[in-house]
Amino acid sequence: MRRKTVITVLLVAALAFSFTSVASDQKADIVEAEEGIEWIKMGMILDIGNPGDPDSVNAAGGFVMIDDGIYKMWYNGLDGTYIRIVYATSSDGLTWTKHGVVVDLGNPGDFDDEYAKDASVLRNDHGTYEMWYTGQSASYWGWRILHATSNDGVNWQKQGLVFSVPGKSVAHPYVLLDENGVYKMWFSEYDNTHWRIRYATSSNGLTWTDRGIAIDVGPPGDLDSKYVYGPSVLIEPDGTYLMYYAGAESNPNNHVNAFYATSPDGMAGTWEKMGIPIERGQPGDYDEIQVLRPIIMRESDGLHKLWYTGKDTHNNARMMLAVEKPGEIEATIDCGPQTLNLKSMGNWMTCYIELPLGYDPRDIDAATILLNDMVRPELDPKYDFVTLEEDYITDHDADGVEERMVKFERSDVQDILDVGHVVVLTITGGMFDETRFAGTDTMRVIDPPKMVPLGPKADGFIIILRGHRFIDPLPPLTPI
């Protein structure tokens, strides 16, 4: 099993959205894996409830989807006795409003008369919400997978048992509906010794065919040698299947980390383990002991979010969030003048930075900007173009897209440029959400001869060119 390095830094700037709901005692941690998505831990986003609430002990195992522009979460609420499915909504994925229990326990003798948890929800082609969840009955050993439907995601009608394995527990379903109308389910199976992740398919979401092991436990000594469970699966735009899941080895502290794997088709036998993208936290963190049921999501901007359960030393579990560290975006750069005269006595070189659609040039942190990795822009607040937005935000090229204008000391720029017809200028920088950008422009750089008068008795000029002196009209070459 490949291991990764975890790098923890305190973010100085806020990310693209407000972080006001992140717990004050939680740092934002950048977690860097060997490959794949680089994650920023945002901390706890859904806390346990007050005494008497259905989630007073645990608010965990949440499944999150974006529906009609609203984040919707169905999560496990534990009040110390019962586990039931609770519903919450959010406009930004950070600040959540709880709406109470939406899937309660069944009547005595029902498949879920003791536990109802681990929801996986989708809206089918008819607009109906479908839920697969884990049920536990007091009269039957082992967990089983049940089904429910809803017209609004709040009021659910139970459809009963849809999948079980005699003598084993099956739990943590995660269901996708593909473009061909095939339901695909990845779920956890417990054989009294190990949890493994298996794969099944269905034509209607009710009758399932087990297709085999998707992710098996690792060999002795690996951090997932005891359990692999709680999967979620995302199909990337290139068709790659991406799975996040929890894994554990035999250890006295019951430590659990998040793992991920990739597959070309999501089927059993095609998954490659890729390592640990999210480790449990530091002492005192909400996820100090365990990272459970990571739910992967891709936003409309292409960036990913990872919702997961963190368990602390008090055995309380809360919903937490990690977001993808934005990569570098390509900016359009326009610098002037188009011809730079190294003998010029001008004050400034001016550049305009235009970002791709969806990015605001006001979010650029000017202090991070560099020209050719060497020259910083003028940041002295005595200049209006440094401090006044109406001066540095403009549509210079009149294409309907605003740019960020910056100015560089012309003498500093001239010191680093060589003469040439096509000289490349590269501007790099960052935004307040840690997104990096880079772009290039070209200009002509000239170093024309300097003409010096010969004096009152001379007829012509001395021309200084590349270390030689000439007289106009030109005499024979005379080095100086």
N, C-alpha and C positions, 0 to 999 in steps of 0.2 A: 504493500500500500504506500503510495507516495504521500509524503507529508508536506505541509506548507508552512510558511513563515507568517506569523501574525504580527502586524505592526500597529501599534496603538498611538494615535496622535490626537491632540485636542484641536478641534476645528476652530479657527479664528472667526470665520465668516459663516453666516447662515446659509443653508442650502436653498434650492429654488423655491421651496415653500417654507412657511413659517414653522419654527421649531418650538413655539411657545408651549406646546402641549407635552414636550419631552420632559420626563421627570427631572427635577433640578439636581438630583444626586446621581444622574446618569451622564457620563461623557458620551460624545459621539466618537465611535471607534471605527477606524478604517481597517478592514480585515482583507488581507491580500492573499489570494490563492495562487498556486503555481500557474494555473490556466483558468480561462473562463472569466466570469464576472467578478469585478472587485467591489466588495460590499462596504458600505458605511453603516454601522450600527446606530440607529436613532434612539434606542432605549424603549421603555415601556410606553405603549399607546392606549392600552385598556387595562385599568386596574381592577382589583377585586372589589366587590361591593361591601356595603355596610352589614353589620350583624342582622340576620333575618332575610337578607336578600338571597336570591337563588344562586348568586355567584360570590357569596361572602368568603369562601375559602379559595376557590379557583375560578379564574376567567381564562379559559385555555382552549386549545385545539380548534381555533377559529378558522373557518373557511371564508375567504373574501373574494367578492366579485364586484366589478363596476357595472351598474345597470342603470340606464337612463341618466348617466352623469353622476350617479350617487354610489358611493362605496357602501356595500352591504355585507354584513358579517353575521354568520351563524356560528356560535361558539358554545363550548361546554361550560355550563355553570354548575359548580359544586357548592352546596350549602353545608357540607359536613356529613350529609347522609345520602342525598340523592344527586345524580348527575342528569341534567336536562339541557335541552338545546335552547339557548337564549339568542335574541336578535338585537343587532345594533346597526346604526347608520352613521355616515359621516360625509361631509362635503369635500374634505381634503385628505382623508385617510389618517389623520392625526387626532382630531377632536371628535369623539364618538358620543352618540346619544343612545342609551340603552332603552329597549322597548319591552323587556321582560321575556318570559318563557313563551316560545312559540311551538315547541314540540315537547309535550309533557310525557310523564310516564304512563304506560298503559295500565289497564285494569289487571288485578291479580290473575295470573295465568297467561297474560299476553307475553309476546316475545321481548317486550321492553318494559316490563313492570318494575325493573330495578334500575336500569341505566338506559338513557337515550343520548347518544353523543356522536362526535366525529362526523359532522355533516359534510357532504359534497353536493353542491347545488349547480344546476344549469337550467337555462331556458331553452326548451326544445323549439322545433320549427313552427309549432303552433302557438308559441308564446307562453306555454305552461311551464311553471317552475317544477322541476323534479329534484327530489332529494334522496340520496342514499346515505344511510347512517348506521352506526353500530348500536345494536340492542343487546341488553342483558336481561335474562329472566331469572328470578329467584329459584325457579323450579328446574332450571336446566344449566348444566355446566357449560361454559364457553360462550363467547360472543358470536353474534351472527349479524348479517347485513340485511337491513330492512329498507323499505321504499315508502316515499310519501309524495304527494303532489299538492300544488297550490296555484291559485290564480294571481296572487299578489305577493308571495314570498313571506307572508305573515300568518295566514290562516291555512293550516295544513290538514290534508286528509290522508291518514295512514293507509297504505296499500298492503302492508304485511311483509312477511319474510320473502326475500328473493334469492338469498345465497347463504349456504351453510356447508360445513364439512364435518361429518360425524367424528367425534373424538378430538376435534381441534377447534381452536378459536379463529375466526376471521373478523377483521376489523379494519378501521381507517380506510374506507373506500375513497378512491379518487376517480371520477368518471368524466370522460370526454365523449362528445358526439361528433364523429367525423363528417366530411362532406358527402359521404355515401350513405349516411344514415346508420352507421354502425356505432354502437355504444362500446367504448373501451374502458375497462376498469383495471386499475392497479390497486392492490389491497395487501394487507398484512395477514400472515397466517402463522399461528403459534402451535407447535407440536409438543408442548410441555417442556421443551428444552431451548429451542431457538425461535425467534421471529424471523420470517423471510418475506420478501415482497414477491407476489405472484401477479399474473396477468390473466384477464378473462375478457371475453367479448359477448355481445348480445345484439339481437336484431330489434329488441323492443325495450331494453333496460330492465326486464323482469326475469327472463330466463337466460341464465348465463352458462357459458362453456369455459371451464378452466383451461388455459393454454400453457401453463407451466410457470417455472420460476423466472422472474425478471431479474431480481437482485438477490444473490445468496450472501450468507455471512462470509466474512473473510477468514483467512487461516489464523491459527493460534498466534497471538502476539499483536495482531492488527487491532485497531481501535473499533472495528465493527465485527469482531469475531464471535460475539454473543447474539446480538440483535441487529437486524435491519428492518425498519418499519416506518409507518406514517408517511407514505409517498405523496408527492404531487408532481404533475407532469405538464409541461408546456411544449407546444410545437412551435419552433422558431420559423421565421420567414423562409429560411433556406430548406425547410423540411426536417431539420434535426430535432429529435425528441430530447428534451432536457428534463431530468428527474432530480428533485431534491427530496431527501429522506433523512431520518434519524438513525444513528448507529451507536452501538455500545459494545464494550468488551466486558469481561467479568472483572469487576472492581468493587472494592468494599464501599466506595462512596457513591456508587450508582451514577457515575458521570456519563453524560450523553452529549454528542456533538452532531452537527448537521453535515451531511455528505451530499455529493451530487454525482450523477452519471449521465452519459449521453448514449444515444442509439440512433441508427438511421431510420428505423421504422417503429420503435416502441415495443416490439414483440419480445417474447421470452427468448433468452439466449443471445440477444444482440446488444446488450447493454455493456458499456465500458465504464468502470469506476474511475472517477477523476480526482478524488481526494476530498478534503474538508474545506469548504468555503467559509463556514461559520463555526467557530469554536465557542464553547461555553465561556462565560465572562470571568472577570476578576473578582476577588473577594469583596463582598458587599453588593455586587451587581444582582439584578433581578434574575439573570440567567447564569448565576455562578455554578449551579449544579448540573442543569440540563438545558439543552436546546432541542425542542420537540416539534414534530409535525410542521416542518417548513413548507409554506404554501407560496409557490412562485407565480408571479404575474408580470406581464409585459404591458407597459402603458402605451398610449397612442403616440408618444414621442419616441418610442423604441427603447426607452430605459426600463429597467426591471425593478420590482419591489419584492421583498421576501417577508411574509408575515410568519411569525413563529411563536411558539410558547416557550417562555423562560421560567425555569423553576429555581427557587432560591433555597437557602439553608433551612428556612422555616417550613419547607414543603408547600409553600404557596406558589401557584402558577399564574402568570399574567401573559397577556398578548403583547408582543414586541414587534418591532419593525426594523428591517435593514433595507437600504436603498442602494441602487447601483451607483458607483462613483462614475460621474460622467467622463467620457473620453474626450479626445481632441476633436473639435469641429473645424471645418474649413471656412475661413473668412475671405471676403473680397477686399483687397487693399488698393487704394489709389493715393499715390504720393506725388507731390509736386514741389518744385518745378519739374517738368518733364526732362529738361536739360539742366544739369547742375554744373555750374561754373565754379571750379575750385578757387578761382581768383575773386569770386564775388564777395562783397562785403555785407550780404543780406543777413538777417537775424534768424530766420526760421526755415525749416523744412516742414511742410504740413502734410499729414496723412489722414485718410478717412478709412475707417474700419466698418465694413458692412457684414453683418452676421446672417446665417441662413434663416429662412422663414421659421418663425416660432421663438426666436431668441431676441431679446431686447438689448440694444446697445447701451442702455442705461445701467445694465447689470455688469458691465465691464469694469473691472478693478484697474484703474489707470496705473496704479503703483506696480502692477505686475508686467506692464508692457515693456518689451525690449525690441530694439531695431538691430537686426543681425547679431543678436545675443550680446550686444555690447552697449548700446546707447539707450538711455531711458528718456522718456518724454519730459517736458517741462512740467513740474508739479507745484511751482511756487504759487500760493494762493493770491499773490498780488495781481496776477493776470486774470482777467475776466474769463478767458477761454479755459482756465483751470477750474474755476469755481461756479460759473453760471451755466446751467443746463441749456439755456437758450443759445449759448455760444458754442457748446461742444456737441450738442445733438442737432443734426442737420440732415437734410436730404440733398447732399452736394451734387449728385448726378441726376437729380429730378426723376428718379425711377419709381417713386412712391414708397421707398424703403429707407428708413432713417439710418444714419451712420454715426459712429462716435469719432469726432475729430480730435486729433492730438497733434502737438507741435514739438519738434525736436530742435535743439540748438544747432544751427546750421554749421557752425565751426566744429562741433563734436562729430557731426555726420561726415563732414569733409575729411576729417582726420582718419576715418576708417575706410574710405572708398578709393578705389583705383580708377584711373582713366579707362573708359571703354564705351563702346556704342550701346551695349546691352549689359547693364550692371544690375544684378538681382538684389532686391531689398526684401528681407523677410521680417515680418512683424509677428511676434508671439505674445501671448498674455493669458490671463485667466479671468474668470468671472467670479462673482461673489458666492456662487454655488459650487465652486471648485472645477467647473468646466474649463477646459483649456481650448484655446483657439490658435490658429496659425494661418497666415496667408502671405502671398508674395506679390510684388510689383517689380517692374523694371524701369530704369531711366538711363539716359545718356549722361555720362560724366566727362567733362572736358577740362583741360588745363591749358588755356591759350597762352601764346607768348606775351611776355610783359614788355611794353614799348617804353623806353626811357629817352627823353630828349638829350642830344649831345651837348647842348649849350648854345650860347648866342652866336658863336663863330662857326657852328657846324650846320651843314645842310642835310638834314635827315634825322633818323632816330637810330639808337642802339636797340637791337632786338635780343632779348635774353631768351635762349631756347636750349633746353637740355644741356646746360653747362657751357654753352658757347656764346660768344658775342658777335653780332653782325651789325653792319651799318647799312641803312637803306638810302641810296642804292647799294647793293651788296658788294663789298670788296672780297678779296681772298679770305678764306676761313681763318680766324684768329682765336685759338682757345683762350679762355680766361679761368 
